[in-house]
Amino acid sequence: MKTIINQKLIDRNKKLSMVLFFASMAVLIFGAYLAWPGTVDVSRTVYSWIALMIGFILTRISIYFTARFGQTPRYDEVVGQVIEK
């Protein structure tokens, strides 16, 4: 049986997971900076909550792509090894 793997898709999604991870860390750090005590400003607190929610969502998406395409062996590799035996 011949196994066909779309390597370009795997590489693209692996790179996307890394970009999303670093973007989410940047958004989370920015949200934490906005929440840092200093001046008490309601709009700054709202922006902080929004940034932290967006950062959390980006982190979850990054975790999904990393678990699916970033691990070794991937699911397609495991299935290919089982079929070859």
CORPE-V870301 format. One record per helix or strand. SS is the DSSP state (2 for helix, 1 for strand). FROM is the first residue (numbers start at 1). TO is the last residue. If there is no record, write none. Layout:
# CORPE-V870301
ss=SS from=FROM to=TO
ss=SS from=FROM to=TO
This chain:
# CORPE-V870301
ss=2 from=7 to=35
ss=2 from=42 to=70
ss=2 from=75 to=84
